[in-house]
């Protein structure tokens, strides 16, 4: 299993992967779809802003992509 999503990717890049990643963001209560910061904020910055462990989020995002 190779990771496709990294901490330094912008949210809009990640959201381009579709429904599997949207479900993960919903699980973490991160409303990234409508957020204006999605164009310039990295996954790590957003996770920190929302008090989410970025490593856990990254693990779940990549698992969703690879399933």
N, C-alpha and C positions, 0 to 999 in steps of 0.2 A: 504494500500500500504506500503510494507516494503522496505526500501532502501537496496540495495545489494552492492552498490559502496560507498566507504568511501574515505576521503581525504588522508588517509595514504596508500592506495593501490598503487601498482606499475602500470605503464601504460600497461605493457604486460599482467597483470592480468585483467585489464579492457578491453583491446582490445580482449581478449579471448571471450568476450560476442558477438562479431561479428558485423554485419552491422549496427544495431541500434546505437551503441556507436560510430562507425566510422563516421556516419553522423553527430553526435553531435560535434565531434572533427573538422570535416570539417566546420561546421557552425561557430566555434570559430577560424577558420584559424590556427589550430594546426595540423601540419603534423607529428603526433605521430607514424604512421605506419612505417616509414622508419628511425625513430630516434634511434640512438645507446643508448641514455639515457633511452629509454623505459624500459630497463631491471632493472634499479636501481633507477630511479627517481619516486617519489610519485606524485600523482595527484596534491597535493598542491604545491610541488616544481615546477612542470611544469607549472602550471597555473600562479604562481608568475613570473616565468622566461619569460612568454609570455604576461604579463600584463593583464591576464584574471581574473575576479572575480571568485574565486574557489567555492563560494557558489552557484552562478548562474550556473556554469558549472556542479556542482554536482547535482543540482536540475534537469537540463536538461538530464543528463546521466541516472539518476534513472527513470525519466519519460519515457525515450526511452525504458528502460528495462522493465518497467511495462505496456507498451502499447501493 
